[in-house]
Amino acid sequence: MCNLVFPDFLVIFFLNLLFFNWHTALLFSCAMTLSFFAFRLYDTENLQSYNEQLIRTIVGSLFSFILVLFFYPFLEDSLSRYNFIMNFLTATLLIPPFNFFLSKAVVKNTPRKTVLVLGKREEIEHILKEIEEKTLGRYRFVEYINPTLEALKARVKKYDMVLVADPRFEDIAKNARVEKIEYLPNLAESTLKRIPLEVMEKFKEYYEVVFDNVKDDSPAKKILDVLVSVIALVVFSPIMLIVGIIIYLEDGRPVVFRQERVGKNGEIFTMIKFRSMKKAPSDRPKFADQEQDRILKVGRFIRPFRLDEVLQFINVLKGEMSVIGPRPEQVEFVKIYEKQVPFYSLRHKVKPGITGWAQLMYKYSSNLDEVKKKLSYDLWYVKNRNIFLDLRIILQTIEAVLWRRGAK
């Protein structure tokens, strides 16, 4: 429900205008709504919980003040502690109840659509239940049929929409002249923000064409990679020095861990990161949660906050990785997954990333079923990526780090 961003912006802007000048009001309203978005204040599941709204508003407000302080040299005469106090009180007292009750009203007044599904219930019901939950009941999948033309014509007027969940029934739906028709790939992608592998299996020809036409990185993405990497290496350089020294004092050399990973088009490259585990011979690849006993003391701090991965900005500058993309996987794991997980190799259509859509939307995967679920988010990113999605992922990675999601 990102349509609440603008109302929040207006509330903060006009309340600031009552006490301060317009450019101070504009600065605070922009910084705060941007921070609220970064901390996923407007995600549907978070809007339904007042506690989530309050916590994320408080954290987002404090983060926004850091952004505002960057402009202090230009607005020294306009900024004072009263600006920060007033905006903090405004945000924590008004924004959570405003968003919570407005979102409830929106959900209550959103029309519900009854849907006739063309497909087998047992094959897709679990996906449609997830869509119902994600949309808070906006769609109700009432009946599943494997139709003839006559059967579809007899039933179609009873429903608000017909969902083609199997490409075999596409021609029947067209011949029946169904007006309100939707296709399962479109509905699943738009609501779940992932591509379930079961949907890809059913609509295999469609997705083969889509992924065959995945384009190379745009100039804007390449510029973003360079800018973010240079800034990050400069900003994190003092922290990197301290982390390197602590690792050396705790467990000696090497400080930097190097490992072969699979990159774009299946090419192998050497990924670097700070070593966060004790030295030990590696006879086979393991999930991170299988090696908890090897984690260094410093590793227990830097891993949850992803500080061990900041060296990978060097991989980005070398052109081996991107700031945003599917996480690069170990070579041996890739060999296993490509045999056991359909469509796994499609994630290698783009450069791997330091962070990515799957890292925001799903937990760390430690078994094959979780790998499949996480892959569905990676494939959605590969299909739908653009510079604005990359910027969103960069912003919301801050929240993922602080909430320690997807880390081991």
Order of alpha helices (4+ residues) and beta strands (2+ residues): alpha-alpha-alpha-alpha-alpha-beta-alpha-beta-alpha-beta-alpha-beta-alpha-alpha-alpha-alpha-beta-beta-alpha-alpha-beta-alpha-beta-alpha-alpha-alpha
